[in-house]
Amino acid sequence: MRLRYILSEMGVGLRRNLSMTISVIIVTFFSLTFVGTALLMRSEVRQIEKDWYGRIEITVFLCPRDSLEPTCAASTVTEEQKEDILAALEAPEVAPLVKQVYFESQDEAFASFQARFGDEAWASQITADDWFSTYRIKLTDPQQYEAVADVVTGRPGVERVEDYRDKLKSVYATLDKAKWLTFGFAILMLLAAGLLIATTIRLSLMFRRREIGIMRLVGASNWLVQAPFLLEGAIAATVGAVLAVAVLWIGVRKVVTGWLARNVNSVQFITTADVWAIAPLLVGGAVLLAIVSSLFNLHRYTKV
């Protein structure tokens, strides 16, 4: 009997405040879409980091002819210097951090250069003797790149040491800024949704204040009085959250896995499984937001 009454009162409230209820759904939908987008972007950044960190190598550029670096002494790297570099990488404290060392000769490196830039006019002025030979170091733990880089940096025969992680920092920074910008806008939208839910509940309470007074007089409990209003806000917010999840799922399926994944093979993208992973958080957050926003007004306006 009580459940039937609660559901009946909830339906009356939703019909009386239909325009406000639709507004709550729309604002909740947009705000949670931004929140979900930010969460998916965070997952993508982590996926990219995990994927690319596994490919990170330290490249040791050995001295070419006529180098001006102090470690080169204006001469090409010698065989003795190459052996010293390898010995440093095979030292007991460094060897566990090094998975494999590849050597690329001047001729091999120059051939790769010619394959990429051979058609350029300026490239014709460069010969194999002007180019670098390199050691490419594959790490067992890419997070330990500094420990390995410090061992070879500044050694005789080494012109410079390059860590490809530095090239990715700008990409990560851009993605992080976009993620936090999305989060910031989402917070503003969530605040707007909370205020709109509170306003909807307040209007509903004002329309039914007389009815609430009668219920109090006949001994109705706080739960029986407040439950229909709590459900009104929770249902509207839940509908908005479900719509947000649906849009995110469609977006990931059509745009990310359906288009980006086919055209960009070097990156592992998020999938619809990531959307389902954050769906309970979005729906639960919407219900919690509605309940908290409603309780402030219910505590004040249901006192008779």
C-alpha positions as CSV (number, residue, x, y, z in Angstrom):
1,M,0.0,0.0,0.0
2,R,2.8,2.4,0.9
3,L,4.8,1.5,-2.2
4,R,1.7,2.2,-4.3
5,Y,1.2,5.5,-2.6
6,I,4.9,6.5,-3.1
7,L,4.8,5.6,-6.8
8,S,1.5,7.4,-7.3
9,E,2.8,10.6,-5.7
10,M,6.0,10.4,-7.7
11,G,4.1,10.1,-10.9
12,V,2.0,13.2,-9.9
13,G,5.1,15.1,-9.2
14,L,6.8,14.2,-12.5
15,R,3.6,15.2,-14.5
16,R,3.2,18.5,-12.6
17,N,6.8,19.5,-13.2
18,L,7.3,17.9,-16.6
19,S,9.3,20.8,-18.1
20,M,11.6,21.0,-15.1
21,T,12.0,17.2,-15.2
22,I,13.0,17.4,-18.8
23,S,15.5,20.2,-18.0
24,V,17.0,18.0,-15.2
25,I,17.4,15.1,-17.7
26,I,19.0,17.4,-20.3
27,V,21.5,19.1,-17.9
28,T,22.4,15.8,-16.3
29,F,22.9,14.2,-19.7
30,F,25.3,16.9,-20.8
31,S,27.2,17.1,-17.6
32,L,27.7,13.3,-17.3
33,T,28.6,13.1,-21.0
34,F,31.5,15.5,-20.2
35,V,32.4,13.6,-17.1
36,G,32.3,10.3,-19.0
37,T,34.4,11.9,-21.8
38,A,37.0,13.0,-19.3
39,L,37.2,9.6,-17.7
40,L,37.6,7.9,-21.1
41,M,40.3,10.4,-22.0
42,R,42.1,9.5,-18.8
43,S,41.9,5.8,-19.7
44,E,43.2,6.6,-23.2
45,V,46.1,8.6,-21.8
46,R,47.0,5.7,-19.5
47,Q,46.7,3.2,-22.4
48,I,49.0,5.4,-24.6
49,E,51.5,5.7,-21.8
50,K,51.5,1.9,-21.2
51,D,51.7,1.2,-24.9
52,W,54.4,3.7,-25.8
53,Y,56.5,3.2,-22.7
54,G,56.9,-0.4,-23.8
55,R,58.4,0.9,-27.1
56,I,60.7,3.6,-25.6
57,E,64.4,3.2,-26.4
58,I,67.4,5.3,-25.5
59,T,69.3,6.2,-28.6
60,V,73.0,6.9,-28.1
61,F,74.3,9.0,-31.1
62,L,78.0,8.3,-31.6
63,C,80.4,11.0,-32.8
64,P,80.4,11.5,-36.6
65,R,83.1,13.3,-38.5
66,D,83.8,16.9,-37.6
67,S,81.5,17.0,-34.6
68,L,81.9,20.0,-32.4
69,E,80.9,18.3,-29.2
70,P,83.7,18.2,-26.5
71,T,83.2,14.5,-26.1
72,C,84.0,13.9,-29.8
73,A,87.3,15.9,-30.1
74,A,86.4,16.5,-33.8
75,S,86.9,12.9,-34.8
76,T,84.7,9.9,-35.5
77,V,84.0,7.5,-32.6
78,T,86.7,4.9,-32.3
79,E,86.3,1.1,-31.7
80,E,87.8,1.5,-28.3
81,Q,85.2,4.1,-27.3
82,K,82.4,1.8,-28.6
83,E,83.8,-1.0,-26.4
84,D,83.9,1.3,-23.4
85,I,80.2,2.2,-23.9
86,L,79.2,-1.4,-24.2
87,A,81.2,-2.2,-21.1
88,A,79.4,0.5,-19.1
89,L,76.0,-0.9,-20.2
90,E,77.1,-4.4,-19.1
91,A,78.2,-3.3,-15.6
92,P,76.5,-5.2,-12.8
93,E,74.4,-2.2,-11.6
94,V,73.2,-1.3,-15.2
95,A,72.8,-4.7,-16.9
96,P,69.5,-5.6,-15.2
97,L,68.0,-2.4,-16.6
98,V,69.0,-3.1,-20.2
99,K,67.0,-5.6,-22.1
100,Q,68.9,-5.4,-25.4
101,V,71.4,-3.2,-27.2
102,Y,71.2,-2.7,-31.0
103,F,74.0,-1.2,-33.0
104,E,73.3,0.7,-36.2
105,S,76.3,1.5,-38.4
106,Q,76.8,4.8,-40.2
107,D,75.9,3.1,-43.5
108,E,72.7,1.6,-42.1
109,A,71.6,4.9,-40.5
110,F,72.5,6.8,-43.7
111,A,70.4,4.4,-45.8
112,S,67.4,5.0,-43.5
113,F,68.0,8.7,-43.8
114,Q,68.2,8.5,-47.6
115,A,65.0,6.5,-47.8
116,R,63.1,9.3,-45.9
117,F,64.8,12.4,-47.3
118,G,66.7,11.3,-50.4
119,D,64.4,13.4,-52.7
120,E,65.2,16.6,-50.8
121,A,67.9,18.9,-52.4
122,W,69.7,19.6,-49.1
123,A,70.0,15.8,-48.4
124,S,72.3,15.4,-51.5
125,Q,75.0,17.4,-49.7
126,I,75.3,14.8,-46.8
127,T,77.4,11.6,-47.1
128,A,77.5,8.5,-44.9
129,D,80.7,9.8,-43.2
130,D,78.7,12.8,-42.0
131,W,76.0,10.6,-40.4
132,F,75.8,9.0,-37.0
133,S,76.2,5.5,-35.9
134,T,74.0,4.7,-32.9
135,Y,73.4,2.3,-30.1
136,R,69.7,1.8,-29.5
137,I,69.0,0.5,-26.0
138,K,65.8,-1.4,-25.2
139,L,65.0,-1.1,-21.5
140,T,63.5,-3.8,-19.2
141,D,61.7,-1.0,-17.3
142,P,61.2,2.3,-19.3
143,Q,60.6,4.2,-16.1
144,Q,64.4,3.7,-15.3
145,Y,65.5,5.5,-18.4
146,E,67.4,8.2,-16.5
147,A,69.6,5.6,-14.7
148,V,70.7,4.2,-18.0
149,A,71.0,7.5,-19.8
150,D,73.2,8.9,-17.1
151,V,75.7,6.0,-17.6
152,V,76.3,6.8,-21.3
153,T,75.8,10.6,-21.3
154,G,79.1,12.6,-21.6
155,R,81.3,9.5,-22.4
156,P,84.0,9.9,-25.0
157,G,82.6,9.1,-28.4
158,V,79.1,9.9,-27.5
159,E,77.7,13.1,-29.1
160,R,74.3,13.0,-27.5
161,V,71.8,10.7,-25.8
162,E,68.1,10.9,-26.8
163,D,65.2,9.5,-24.9
164,Y,62.0,9.2,-27.0
165,R,59.9,9.7,-23.9
166,D,60.7,13.4,-24.2
167,K,59.1,13.5,-27.6
168,L,55.9,12.1,-26.1
169,K,55.7,14.5,-23.2
170,S,54.1,17.2,-25.3
171,V,51.4,14.7,-26.5
172,Y,50.7,13.6,-22.9
173,A,50.6,17.3,-21.7
174,T,48.1,18.2,-24.4
175,L,45.9,15.2,-23.6
176,D,46.1,16.0,-19.9
177,K,45.1,19.6,-20.5
178,A,42.1,18.5,-22.6
179,K,41.1,16.0,-19.9
180,W,41.2,18.6,-17.0
181,L,39.4,21.2,-19.2
182,T,36.7,18.6,-19.8
183,F,36.6,17.8,-16.1
184,G,36.3,21.4,-15.2
185,F,33.4,22.0,-17.5
186,A,31.7,18.8,-16.3
187,I,31.9,20.0,-12.7
188,L,30.2,23.3,-13.7
189,M,27.5,21.3,-15.5
190,L,27.1,19.0,-12.5
191,L,26.6,22.0,-10.2
192,A,24.0,23.3,-12.6
193,A,22.2,19.9,-12.6
194,G,22.3,19.8,-8.8
195,L,20.8,23.3,-8.5
196,L,18.1,22.4,-11.1
197,I,17.2,19.3,-9.3
198,A,16.9,21.2,-6.0
199,T,14.7,23.8,-7.7
200,T,12.5,21.2,-9.2
201,I,12.0,19.5,-5.8
202,R,11.3,22.9,-4.2
203,L,8.6,23.7,-6.7
204,S,7.0,20.3,-6.2
205,L,7.1,20.8,-2.4
206,M,5.4,24.2,-2.7
207,F,2.6,22.9,-4.9
208,R,2.0,20.0,-2.4
209,R,2.7,21.8,0.9
210,R,-1.0,21.5,2.0
211,E,-1.0,17.8,1.2
212,I,2.3,17.3,3.2
213,G,0.7,19.1,6.2
214,I,-2.3,16.7,6.1
215,M,0.0,13.7,6.0
216,R,1.9,15.0,9.0
217,L,-1.3,15.4,10.9
218,V,-2.3,11.8,10.3
219,G,1.1,10.6,11.5
220,A,3.0,9.9,8.3
221,S,6.7,9.3,8.8
222,N,9.5,11.4,7.3
223,W,10.4,8.5,4.9
224,L,6.8,8.3,3.6
225,V,6.6,12.0,3.0
226,Q,10.0,12.4,1.4
227,A,10.3,9.2,-0.6
228,P,8.2,10.4,-3.6
229,F,10.3,13.6,-4.0
230,L,13.6,11.7,-3.7
231,L,12.5,9.3,-6.4
232,E,11.4,12.1,-8.7
233,G,14.9,13.6,-8.7
234,A,16.7,10.2,-8.8
235,I,14.6,9.0,-11.8
236,A,15.2,12.2,-13.8
237,A,18.9,12.1,-13.1
238,T,19.1,8.4,-13.9
239,V,17.5,8.9,-17.3
240,G,20.0,11.6,-18.0
241,A,22.9,9.3,-17.0
242,V,21.6,6.4,-19.1
243,L,21.4,8.8,-22.1
244,A,24.9,9.9,-21.5
245,V,26.2,6.3,-21.3
246,A,24.4,5.5,-24.6
247,V,25.9,8.5,-26.4
248,L,29.4,7.7,-25.1
249,W,29.0,4.0,-26.2
250,I,27.8,5.1,-29.7
251,G,30.7,7.6,-29.9
252,V,33.4,5.1,-28.9
253,R,31.9,2.4,-31.2
254,K,31.5,4.6,-34.3
255,V,34.3,7.1,-33.9
256,V,37.1,5.4,-31.9
257,T,36.9,1.7,-32.7
258,G,35.0,2.2,-35.9
259,W,37.1,5.0,-37.5
260,L,40.3,5.9,-35.6
261,A,41.3,2.3,-34.9
262,R,41.1,1.5,-38.7
263,N,43.1,4.6,-39.7
264,V,45.7,4.9,-36.9
265,N,47.4,1.6,-36.3
266,S,50.2,2.8,-34.0
267,V,47.9,3.5,-31.0
268,Q,45.8,1.1,-29.0
269,F,42.4,2.9,-28.4
270,I,39.8,2.5,-25.7
271,T,36.8,0.2,-26.5
272,T,33.1,0.0,-25.6
273,A,34.2,-2.1,-22.6
274,D,35.7,1.0,-21.1
275,V,32.3,2.7,-21.4
276,W,30.6,-0.1,-19.6
277,A,33.3,0.1,-16.9
278,I,32.5,3.8,-16.1
279,A,28.7,3.4,-16.6
280,P,28.0,2.3,-13.0
281,L,30.0,5.3,-11.8
282,L,28.0,7.7,-14.0
283,V,24.6,6.3,-13.0
284,G,25.5,6.0,-9.4
285,G,26.9,9.6,-9.4
286,A,23.7,10.9,-11.0
287,V,21.5,9.2,-8.3
288,L,23.7,10.4,-5.5
289,L,23.7,14.0,-6.9
290,A,19.9,13.9,-7.1
291,I,19.5,12.6,-3.6
292,V,21.9,15.1,-2.0
293,S,20.3,18.0,-3.9
294,S,16.8,16.8,-2.9
295,L,17.6,16.3,0.8
296,F,18.6,19.9,1.4
297,N,15.1,21.1,0.4
298,L,13.2,18.2,1.9
299,H,14.7,18.8,5.3
300,R,13.6,22.4,5.2
301,Y,10.2,22.2,3.5
302,T,8.7,19.0,4.9
303,K,8.7,20.4,8.4
304,V,5.2,21.2,9.4
